[in-house]
Every structure is written in structure tokens, then in C-alpha cells.
Amino acid sequence: MPWTRERQLGLLYHDPDRAFGGYTLFSNTPGRHATLIDDAGRIVHRWLHPEGIQYARLLPHGNLILRTHRPAEGGGGVERIGGSSGAILELDWDGNVIWEYRNPFLHHDFQRLPNGNHLIVAWQTLPPGVSERIIGGTSAPEDPEHMWGDVIQEITSTGDVVGEWRSWEHLSFDDDLLCPLEARREWTHLNSLDITPSGDWLISLRLIDTIALVDPGSGALKWKWGPGTLSHQHHASWLPNGNVLLFDNGPHRRRAPAFSQVVEVNPATNEIAWSYRAPVLLGLNSYMVSGAERLANGNTFITNGAFGHLIEVTPAGETVWEYMSAFMYESPAFGPTPMMFRAHRYAADDPRFAGRNLDPARYADSTAALLRGETPY
């Protein structure tokens, strides 16, 4: 996806006969908004928060759950790693805070459990002697004195930790190798967390090119896959057919161009059941962030995150909906950027929208300002 000053913004293409239809929710990683648009790319609702909204999705009852921007301090340096967040918040439809959890070591993903608890992903300092056993990475004078490891914690609604999974207690020092092009700041960089129908955890470990299933009872890894095929992937999700869908970013792909692709893999056989690459190979090429989700009509909704580019494709790989975000923010690391962590598509008749005012006329001025290249919020 080339970057051009005069690129088209907003809706690029829509085939109403083959597209899933509905509403798309996204936020831009440096911004403070979560925005809901219709099939025509018109804003129909938005949420704002002064602490920023890096990533958001809708809960079953219609409230918004989100990760804020990184904390200003308190993380001992971990707040400078991509994906860092200071809090998880729940907002009602009008943007009021209903629930919050604060932790300067939070990052990337979370899940609300049926009992009201949450699974959260956080960093912890690796215990003495562990960092020395990790193979790979590149050292530099500015490296921290210690490395960080990923944990998954179950917390109550009041923030009490009632369970914890420590990645380094279950990974293999011999097999789970840190990418040789990455800094020795952290081992795995856990960037997505999903729950399967059987209750297992499906996780994506970016820096070791691995997706895995975790038994939450024992903590054991029941399945691992990816090295040699994946390169720094994001957003592993469990499909109804028992396969796993993910966005394979590809920046450090071995002996191949650095292209991105969407992959569906069968965990029973480790065979790729379906994949999508752009017709022009480098047309889908996001070094970081990004995601993919399977829609109810069989199409796949893709977040080409580095460019703020959203695509819906058929099983045959034909594009039936395409949108380019006009939101542009200044990032300390990347300069001006429209970057999105992950977007989601919801059906037009989703019960979460029942009784809601989704008239795009309310936001006509904001939509017009975006298409002029302005960022209204």
C-alpha cells in the first residue's frame, strides 16, 4: 500500500450484493476516539476519552470496552514498548465511564469472562537467570538491565488478581527463539488473546512467530505453530470450524519479500486451509498492528493497520468493501500516522444497536471534515 499525499479517503469501494453489511468500529492508536461508520463510510456514532483510545470493541450489551494510551510513567520503562496501556475502561453509549482497571504494565488485549472477571495481558520483569537462557535478539547499549515477560492475569471487577499464567514457566528456551532482529527488551510480545468454546486460551506471541493454545487449568501449551511460516503475526482468533484465523504481518519473513497475508490454519493438521494475499503482493504490507476476522457470510474483514486501511474480501479473495481512514495523528515513534491496532465489523441488525440513534446526519460535518483531510477529534 503506497503512501501518497493525494490518496483517496473514506469509502473506496462497496459491492452491496456481496459485502456483509453493517457497522465498522475502529480507533486510531494515537487518537482519543472510537468511531462507528456505516457501509457508506459515514460516521454514525463516536466515543471520546481524554486518556485516548488505542483499541476498542463492543461488549454484548452494547457498552464499549477499551484500552487507553500508554501511561506517562510508572512502568519502569515498559511504557515505551508498543502496545502499552495505562488502563482498561468500559464506557456506556454516551461515553460515561462505567468501570475501570488501571495498571501501568497492561498491554495489547483483554477478555471479559462470563463471571464478570477479566483476563488481562501484562508485562512482568523476568526472574533472575531467565533472561540469560533466552536465545536470540540483538543487544545494544541502551538495552534495559532486565528483560520483560508476558503474563495473563484473571482479575475481579475490583482489580484483585485471582489467577496468573507466566509465559516463561511454559515456553521452551531451546525452541521458542527470540527473533534475531529484535531488541532484547522482552521475550514474546503477546499481542492477542482469544478464548475457544472449550475454554482454552488462544494467544499470539509476536517476537517468536508463534500462536499457541493454553490450557488455563494447568498452564500447559497444548499446541504451538508458526516458526518458519509466520513473521510477527497479530490477532489470532478461533473460528467456528475449529481453525485459527490470523494476520501474518511478515516484516522479518525468511528468504522472501516482507509482505503481509491473512492465514487460516487447521490446528489438527498444521495445514493452511485458506489464505489471502493482495493481488499486488505488497499491497497488503503492515509491519505492525493489524487484524482479521471471519464474518457470518464467509467473507473476511481485514485491518491493514499501519495504513488505517480496512478491507472485506470474499473466500475467493475479491474485494467487496474498502475504506481508508482519514484520521491522522502525530506519534512520537512514527510521526504523522493513521495507524489502527484492530477494527471490528458488526451486523446491521446486531441487538447491541437496537433503539440506538445511528443517523449519519448527526455527524455529517465531522464526516465531511475527515474527507477534507481534517481530524475533528
Summary of the structure (lengths in Angstrom):
residues: 377
radius of gyration: 19.9
end to end distance: 25.4
largest distance: 60.0
contacts: 1187
relative contact order: 0.16
helix: 9%
strand: 42%
